[in-house]
Amino acid sequence: MEANDMTGYKLAKEVNKVLEMEGLAMIKPQMVYNYINNNLIPSYVSETGQMLVKHEDAMKWIKKYSEAKKARQKA
């Protein structure tokens, strides 16, 4: 486990910061966990049994998700 890896809840908080800055609707943490469980966000199980997302994967997903949400809002 690396220091910057995050749980689904932490990832939801981070993506919601970006969405709020963009003026977009925020996402519920449960939706992030659903994306993780459905392998839409790569994750791994830590030594403590927690599902974690690597920092670089989290940043890629946040960018992809926010851009898709902006595109849907413009349509």
N, C-alpha and C positions, 0 to 999 in steps of 0.2 A: 504494500500500500504506500502510495506517495502522499505527501502532505497536501497536495492540491486536489486529490481525488475527492469526489463528493457523492453524497447520498442523493436520492431522488428529491427529497425535500429541499436540500441545499441547491440543487440544480433548478428547481422550480422558483426559488427565491431569486436566483441569478437571472433566469430568463425573464421573470416578471419585472426586474429592474430595467432591462432593455426594452421590454414592451411598454412599460410606463413612460420611458423617455421618448418613445416613438408615438405615443398617444394611442396605443393599441390595447385591446382588451387583454386582461391578464389570464393566466392559465392556473387551474387548480392543481395542487401537488399530486392528487390522485391520478390526473391525466398523465403526468410525467412518469409515475410508477407504471401506468398501463403501457406507455411507450417502451419503457425498460423491459417489462415482462413480455412484450410482443417483439422484442429484439429490434425495435426501431432506433433505439439508442444502445450502443454497445456497452456492456457492463461485465463485471466479474464479482465473484464472492470473495470477500476479504477473509483473513484468518479468524475474525470475530463472527463471521457468518453474515455480515451485512452485504447487500448488493451495492456496489460502488461503480461510479462512472469515472473513467480517466479524464483528467482535466482537458487534454487536447480534444477528446471525443465530445466532451460537454460543450466546449467553445464552438466546435464545428456544428453541433446540433443547434445551439442557440442561434447562430448566424442563419442557418438554413430555415429554422422555424420562424424567426422574425421576418425574414425576407418573404417567405411564403404567406405569412399572415398579412404583410403589407400589400402583396400582390392581390390577395383575395379581397382586401378592403377597397382597393382601387377599382376592382371589376364591378 
